[in-house]
């Protein structure tokens, strides 16, 4: 945990260990992400016979298969650190003892938060601590770090571990015909996702000669991005930046809110 996140008193060791473990996973993810700083890009021409259209498809290197489990482990440690906070808060409030119902609620509305309280999530939590937890809730905040953590953790837990894809932010490609470069395209500031249709442009196959052969190759500045879709996730959510934001919020905003309640 960062210097600002250390408790001036009381034991937050279990929470600290979870966040330190998440930080270790994040360093590994950063190392993998750095390998995508300059990658080769190809755009084969795809003939979709069923729809009778043709298009250039963006082909970026796939992330190593090992990265998704590491991302999942990072998310797990981030999320469980919040539940550890609730557990320790209840333990510090005798005669209450923590139980299976206790957990840190992440809610998008006051109604949802009230429902979680009724379900016993904060049983044994002092009223002042419960008020602090409510103040941290991401009500109506799609881009809030806790909203992102909840979405990504649930996606990893309930759907699959394939959470990452390659996204290019700057692209420089050349178009080659009969071994000769006849056009160069430079795209800056516009993100291209692996497997996307280049330029969102398709042409009728009737307008494409049967011997049409153009090679499109180049280089791209790429990064790892979450591919999970929900009403709260953007298409090109960068993995490293997002996890850094979540970890920083937990260390510097959430944990200090519990200092007064954990002994």
C-alpha positions in Angstrom: 0.0 0.0 0.0 1.1 3.6 -0.6 2.4 5.8 2.2 -0.9 7.7 2.4 -2.9 4.6 2.8 -1.2 3.4 6.0 -3.3 3.4 9.2 -2.0 5.5 12.0 -3.2 2.8 14.4 -4.9 -0.5 14.4 -4.3 -3.5 12.2 -5.0 -3.4 8.5 -2.4 -6.1 7.7 -4.8 -8.4 5.8 -6.1 -5.6 3.7 -2.5 -4.3 3.1 -1.4 -7.8 1.9 -4.3 -8.0 -0.5 -3.5 -4.6 -2.1 0.2 -5.4 -2.2 -0.6 -8.6 -4.0 -2.8 -6.7 -6.5 0.1 -4.3 -7.0 2.5 -7.2 -7.8 0.0 -8.6 -10.4 -0.3 -5.1 -11.9 3.5 -4.8 -12.3 3.4 -8.1 -14.2 0.6 -6.8 -16.4 2.5 -3.6 -17.1 5.5 -5.6 -18.3 3.3 -7.6 -20.7 1.6 -4.4 -21.9 4.9 -2.8 -22.6 5.6 -5.4 -25.3 2.7 -3.9 -27.3 4.4 -0.5 -27.5 5.4 -1.1 -31.1 3.8 -4.1 -32.9 3.4 -5.3 -36.5 0.0 -4.8 -38.0 -1.6 -6.4 -41.1 -4.9 -5.9 -42.8 -5.9 -8.8 -45.0 -8.7 -8.3 -47.5 -11.7 -10.4 -46.4 -14.3 -11.6 -48.9 -17.5 -12.2 -47.0 -19.4 -14.3 -49.5 -22.5 -14.6 -47.4 -23.0 -10.9 -47.3 -21.3 -10.3 -50.6 -19.1 -7.6 -49.2 -15.3 -7.1 -48.9 -13.3 -5.2 -46.3 -9.9 -4.9 -44.7 -9.7 -6.5 -41.3 -7.3 -5.2 -38.6 -5.0 -7.8 -37.4 -2.9 -7.1 -34.2 -1.0 -9.6 -32.1 -3.1 -11.3 -29.5 -2.1 -10.9 -25.9 -0.3 -13.9 -24.3 -2.9 -16.3 -22.9 -1.2 -15.9 -19.5 -2.2 -12.3 -19.1 -6.0 -12.9 -18.5 -5.5 -15.0 -15.4 -3.1 -12.4 -14.0 -5.7 -9.7 -14.6 -8.3 -11.9 -12.9 -6.1 -12.4 -9.9 -5.5 -8.7 -9.7 -9.2 -8.0 -9.8 -9.8 -10.7 -7.2 -7.3 -9.1 -4.7 -8.7 -5.6 -5.3 -12.3 -6.7 -4.7 -11.5 -9.0 -1.7 -9.6 -6.2 0.0 -12.9 -4.3 0.3 -14.6 -7.3 2.0 -11.6 -7.6 4.3 -12.2 -4.0 5.4 -15.8 -4.9 6.4 -14.7 -8.0 8.2 -12.1 -6.1 10.2 -14.5 -3.3 11.0 -17.0 -5.7 12.4 -14.3 -7.5 14.5 -13.3 -4.1 15.9 -16.9 -3.5 17.1 -17.6 -6.0 19.9 -19.7 -7.8 20.8 -20.4 -8.1 17.0 -18.6 -10.8 15.0 -18.4 -10.9 11.2 -20.4 -13.5 9.3 -21.1 -14.9 5.8 -23.5 -12.0 4.9 -20.9 -9.3 5.5 -19.3 -7.7 2.4 -18.5 -4.3 1.0 -21.5 -3.3 -1.1 -20.9 -1.6 -4.5 -24.1 0.0 -5.6 -25.2 2.3 -8.4 -28.2 3.8 -6.6 -29.4 4.6 -3.1 -32.2 2.0 -3.5 -29.6 -0.7 -4.3 -27.5 0.3 -1.3 -30.5 0.2 1.0 -31.3 -3.3 -0.3 -27.8 -4.5 0.4 -28.0 -3.1 4.0 -31.3 -5.0 4.5 -29.6 -8.2 3.3 -27.1 -7.8 6.2 -24.0 -6.7 4.3 -23.1 -4.2 6.9 -24.4 -6.0 10.0 -22.2 -5.2 13.0 -20.7 -2.1 11.2 -20.8 1.1 13.3 -23.2 3.7 12.1 -20.4 6.1 11.4 -18.6 3.5 9.3 -21.8 2.7 7.4 -22.1 6.4 6.6 -18.6 6.4 5.3 -19.2 3.4 3.1 -22.3 5.0 1.7 -20.3 8.2 0.9 -17.9 6.0 -1.2 -20.7 4.5 -3.3 -20.6 5.2 -7.1 -24.2 6.3 -7.4 -24.9 7.3 -11.0 -21.1 7.3 -11.8 -20.4 4.8 -14.7 -16.7 5.7 -14.7 -16.2 5.5 -11.0 -13.3 3.2 -9.9 -15.7 1.1 -7.8 -18.2 0.7 -10.7 -15.4 -0.4 -13.0 -14.1 -2.8 -10.4 -17.5 -4.3 -9.9 -18.1 -4.7 -13.6 -14.7 -6.2 -14.4 -14.6 -8.5 -11.4 -18.1 -9.9 -12.1 -17.2 -10.3 -15.8 -14.1 -12.3 -14.8 -15.9 -14.3 -12.2 -19.1 -15.2 -14.1 -18.2 -15.2 -17.8 -14.6 -15.9 -18.9 -11.0 -15.0 -18.4 -10.5 -13.7 -21.9 -10.7 -10.1 -20.7 -8.0 -8.5 -22.9 -7.5 -7.6 -26.5 -5.0 -5.5 -28.4 -5.9 -2.0 -29.4 -3.8 0.3 -31.5 -3.8 4.0 -30.8 -1.4 5.2 -33.6 -1.1 3.4 -36.9 1.2 3.7 -39.9 0.5 1.4 -42.8 1.5 1.0 -46.4 -0.6 -0.4 -49.2 1.4 -2.7 -51.5 0.3 -3.9 -55.0 2.5 -6.1 -57.2 5.4 -5.5 -54.8 5.2 -1.7 -55.1 4.0 0.7 -52.4 1.3 2.9 -53.9 -0.3 4.4 -50.8 0.6 5.2 -47.2 -2.0 5.7 -44.4 -1.1 7.3 -41.1 -3.8 7.3 -38.4 -3.2 9.1 -35.1 -5.5 9.4 -32.1 -8.1 6.9 -33.4 -8.2 3.5 -31.8 -8.3 0.3 -33.8 -9.4 -2.9 -32.1 -8.0 -6.3 -33.2 -10.5 -7.8 -35.6 -12.2 -4.6 -36.5 -13.2 -3.5 -40.0 -10.7 -0.9 -41.1 -12.4 2.4 -41.4 -15.8 0.7 -40.9 -15.9 0.5 -44.7 -17.2 -2.3 -46.8 -17.5 -2.6 -50.5 -19.7 -4.8 -52.7 -17.8 -7.9 -54.0 -19.3 -7.2 -57.4 -17.1 -4.1 -57.5 -14.0 -6.0 -56.6 -12.0 -7.9 -59.4 -11.4 -11.5 -58.7 -7.7 -11.0 -59.0 -7.7 -8.1 -56.5 -4.6 -8.4 -54.4 -3.4 -5.6 -52.1 -1.2 -6.2 -49.1 -1.6 -3.8 -46.2 1.1 -3.9 -43.5 2.6 -1.5 -41.0 3.4 -0.7 -37.4 1.2 0.4 -34.6 1.4 1.6 -31.0 -0.8 -0.8 -29.2 -1.9 -1.6 -25.7 -4.0 -4.2 -23.8 -7.7 -3.3 -23.4 -10.7 -4.9 -21.7 -13.1 -6.4 -24.2 -16.0 -7.1 -21.7 -19.0 -5.1 -22.7 -21.7 -3.8 -20.3 -23.6 -0.6 -20.0 -20.8 0.8 -17.9 -17.7 -0.2 -19.9 -16.2 1.7 -22.7 -15.0 -0.3 -25.7 -11.3 0.6 -25.3 -10.8 0.6 -21.6 -7.0 0.3 -21.1 -6.1 -2.5 -18.7 -3.1 -0.9 -17.0 -4.6 2.6 -16.6 -7.9 1.2 -15.3 -6.3 -1.1 -12.7 -4.0 1.7 -11.6 -7.0 4.0 -11.1 -8.8 1.3 -9.1 -5.8 0.5 -6.9 -5.1 4.2 -6.2 -8.7 4.8 -5.2 -8.7 1.9 -2.8 -5.4 2.9 -1.2 -5.9 6.6 -1.0 -9.6 7.1 -0.6 -11.3 3.9 0.7 -8.8 2.5 3.2 -8.2 5.8 5.0 -11.9 6.1 5.5 -11.7 3.1 7.8 -8.8 4.2 10.0 -11.0 5.3 12.8 -13.0 2.1 12.9 -10.4 -0.7 12.9 -8.4 -1.6 15.9 
